[in-house]
């Protein structure tokens, strides 16, 4: 019997309801295994891109002469590739879908990258992982065309062992291909990965790969949706990610990692 299951059985058998609640609350913030590597989603997990994404969609729909969905409707589609998100929002297909994608990407190309900011505490989480010798990767539905410059602008690109998008793996979230590719490339078992993300697609991808998962509650999907996806751990703040990983904040989280800490970034095309 796994340690987690044994604790649950013991708590249910001999402890008072108050003590059981305390133990279960603590277990809800811990991982059952020590991870060999940590994989982060980008939008809504590392960086607050919501306003930028919504503005790009507004520009896209204006260029096409169609009404823009509500912010809530747009938010529900964040986490899957652009073409899929647009199709979910609008029902566009074929030539119209292609025009929409081009209009969105045109708006994104005009973006001032300074508008994209990391969530408070997330650079420190990433650098604490790297400082502890734990490889860090990004698995995003955003394409390299915008993902890589955004990570660079945030000063995080060189900290990553891998940065991949869905085209590298040939499948989009929640298919497990991105996590399988990362596990194989890093030489670790997928069960020793932990996927950290703000959408149900991230959590479902982790489950499908057999990885551990941390669902964060400050991003695109509402907490109730994250809870229904049943992540291994739910984090309401970046320090709770560190706690789940068994790490402490880096000594100087605002500074880039030292040469000995930085991991060489690899795309699939680099291998």
C-alpha positions in Angstrom: 0.0 0.0 0.0 1.3 3.4 -0.9 2.3 5.7 2.0 -0.5 8.2 1.1 -3.1 5.4 1.1 -1.8 4.1 4.4 -2.1 7.5 6.0 -5.6 7.9 4.6 -6.6 4.5 6.0 -5.1 5.2 9.4 -6.7 8.6 9.6 -10.1 7.2 8.7 -9.9 4.5 11.3 -8.5 6.0 14.5 -8.4 9.8 14.3 -11.0 12.3 15.3 -12.7 14.3 12.5 -10.7 17.4 13.4 -7.4 15.5 13.3 -8.4 13.9 10.0 -9.2 17.3 8.5 -5.8 18.6 9.5 -3.9 15.6 8.0 -6.0 15.6 4.8 -5.4 19.4 4.4 -1.6 18.8 4.7 -1.7 15.9 2.2 -3.6 18.1 -0.3 -0.5 20.3 -0.5 2.2 17.6 -0.9 3.3 15.4 -3.8 3.4 11.6 -3.3 6.8 11.3 -5.0 9.9 13.5 -5.3 9.8 14.8 -8.8 12.8 14.5 -11.2 11.7 17.5 -13.3 9.1 20.2 -13.3 7.1 21.2 -16.4 5.3 24.5 -16.4 2.5 25.8 -18.6 3.2 29.5 -19.7 0.0 31.5 -20.2 -1.8 31.9 -16.9 0.8 30.0 -14.9 4.1 31.7 -15.4 2.9 34.9 -17.1 -0.2 37.0 -16.9 -1.1 37.2 -20.6 -4.9 37.4 -20.2 -5.3 41.1 -21.2 -2.9 40.7 -24.1 -4.8 37.6 -25.4 -8.2 39.3 -25.1 -6.9 42.4 -27.0 -5.5 40.3 -29.8 -8.9 38.5 -30.1 -10.7 41.8 -30.2 -8.5 43.0 -33.0 -9.0 39.8 -34.8 -12.8 39.8 -34.7 -12.8 43.5 -35.6 -10.7 42.8 -38.7 -13.1 40.1 -39.7 -16.2 42.2 -39.0 -17.6 39.8 -36.4 -18.6 40.4 -32.8 -16.0 39.4 -30.2 -17.0 36.7 -27.6 -17.1 37.8 -23.9 -13.9 37.8 -21.9 -15.3 34.7 -20.0 -15.9 32.8 -23.2 -12.4 33.6 -24.4 -10.8 32.6 -21.1 -12.4 29.2 -21.3 -10.5 28.5 -24.5 -7.1 29.5 -23.3 -4.8 26.5 -23.0 -5.3 24.9 -26.4 -3.6 25.9 -29.7 -4.8 29.0 -31.4 -6.6 27.3 -34.3 -8.6 25.1 -31.8 -9.4 28.0 -29.6 -10.8 30.1 -32.5 -12.8 27.2 -33.7 -14.3 26.6 -30.2 -15.2 30.3 -29.9 -16.6 31.0 -33.4 -17.2 27.8 -35.4 -14.9 29.2 -38.1 -13.5 26.6 -40.5 -11.4 26.3 -43.6 -10.6 29.7 -45.3 -12.4 31.7 -42.6 -10.4 30.0 -39.8 -7.1 30.7 -41.7 -8.0 34.3 -42.1 -8.8 34.5 -38.3 -5.5 32.9 -37.4 -3.6 35.4 -39.6 -5.5 38.3 -38.1 -4.7 37.2 -34.6 -1.0 36.6 -35.3 -0.8 40.0 -37.0 -2.1 41.6 -33.8 0.3 39.5 -31.7 3.3 40.6 -33.8 2.5 44.2 -33.0 2.5 43.4 -29.3 4.7 45.3 -26.9 6.4 42.5 -25.0 6.7 44.7 -21.9 3.0 44.3 -21.4 3.6 40.6 -20.6 4.5 40.3 -16.9 5.2 37.2 -14.8 3.0 36.5 -11.8 4.6 37.7 -8.6 6.7 34.9 -7.2 6.8 32.7 -10.3 10.4 33.6 -11.4 11.5 32.7 -7.9 9.8 29.3 -8.1 11.5 28.5 -11.4 14.9 29.6 -10.2 14.5 27.7 -7.0 13.9 24.5 -9.0 17.0 25.2 -11.2 19.1 26.0 -8.1 18.1 22.7 -6.6 19.3 20.9 -9.7 15.7 20.0 -10.8 15.3 20.5 -14.6 12.6 22.9 -15.6 10.7 22.8 -18.9 7.8 24.6 -20.5 5.1 22.8 -22.4 2.8 25.4 -24.0 0.0 25.6 -26.6 1.6 28.9 -27.6 3.9 28.7 -30.6 7.6 29.3 -30.4 7.1 32.4 -32.5 5.7 34.2 -29.5 6.6 31.9 -26.6 10.3 32.1 -26.9 10.5 36.0 -27.1 8.1 36.2 -24.1 10.2 33.9 -22.0 13.3 35.8 -23.0 11.7 39.2 -22.2 10.9 37.8 -18.7 14.6 36.6 -18.3 13.5 33.0 -17.9 14.4 31.4 -21.3 17.9 30.3 -20.4 16.7 28.7 -17.2 14.7 26.1 -19.1 16.0 22.7 -19.9 13.4 22.4 -22.6 10.8 24.7 -24.2 8.3 23.0 -26.4 5.0 23.7 -28.1 2.4 21.3 -29.4 3.9 21.2 -32.9 7.1 19.7 -31.4 5.2 16.7 -30.1 2.6 16.5 -32.8 -0.4 16.6 -30.5 -2.1 19.4 -28.5 -3.2 19.3 -24.9 -4.6 17.3 -23.2 -2.8 14.6 -25.2 0.2 13.4 -23.2 2.7 13.7 -26.1 4.4 16.8 -24.9 5.1 15.3 -21.5 6.2 12.0 -23.0 8.6 13.9 -25.2 10.0 15.9 -22.3 10.4 12.7 -20.1 12.2 10.9 -22.9 14.5 13.9 -23.7 15.5 14.4 -20.1 15.9 10.7 -19.4 13.3 10.4 -16.6 10.2 8.4 -16.1 7.0 10.3 -16.8 5.7 9.4 -13.4 8.5 11.5 -11.9 7.4 14.6 -13.8 5.1 17.2 -12.2 3.0 19.3 -14.6 2.1 22.7 -13.3 -0.7 24.6 -15.0 -3.7 26.8 -14.7 -6.2 24.9 -16.9 -8.0 21.6 -16.9 -6.1 20.8 -20.1 -2.8 20.9 -18.2 -4.1 18.7 -15.5 -5.7 16.2 -17.9 -2.4 16.1 -19.9 -0.5 15.2 -16.7 -3.0 12.5 -15.8 -2.8 11.0 -19.3 1.0 10.9 -19.1 1.0 9.3 -15.7 2.7 12.4 -14.2 2.0 14.3 -11.0 0.0 17.5 -11.4 -0.2 20.9 -9.6 -3.3 23.0 -10.6 -2.8 26.7 -9.9 -5.8 28.9 -9.3 -4.6 32.4 -10.5 -4.9 31.7 -14.2 -7.5 31.2 -16.9 -9.7 28.5 -15.5 -11.8 28.9 -12.3 -10.8 27.0 -9.2 -14.0 24.8 -9.3 -12.9 23.6 -12.8 -9.4 22.9 -11.6 -10.8 20.9 -8.6 -13.0 18.8 -10.9 -9.9 17.9 -12.9 -8.5 16.4 -9.7 -4.9 17.5 -9.7 -2.4 15.9 -7.3 -2.1 19.3 -5.5 -3.9 22.6 -5.8 -1.7 25.7 -5.3 -3.3 29.1 -4.5 0.0 30.9 -4.5 3.6 30.3 -5.9 5.0 29.5 -2.4 2.6 26.6 -2.3 4.2 25.2 -5.4 7.6 25.3 -3.7 6.1 23.7 -0.6 4.6 20.9 -2.7 8.1 20.4 -4.3 9.8 20.4 -1.0 11.9 23.4 -1.9 12.6 26.8 -0.3 12.9 30.1 -2.2 16.1 30.8 -4.0 18.4 33.1 -2.1 18.1 35.9 -4.7 15.0 35.0 -6.8 15.1 38.3 -8.7 18.5 37.6 -10.2 19.3 35.3 -13.1 20.7 31.9 -12.1 24.4 31.5 -12.1 26.3 29.8 -14.9 26.5 26.6 -12.9 22.7 26.7 -12.3 21.5 27.6 -15.8 20.4 24.7 -18.0 20.9 24.8 -21.7 17.6 25.4 -23.5 16.8 22.7 -26.1 14.0 22.6 -28.7 13.2 19.4 -30.3 14.8 20.8 -33.5 18.1 21.3 -31.6 18.4 17.6 -30.9 
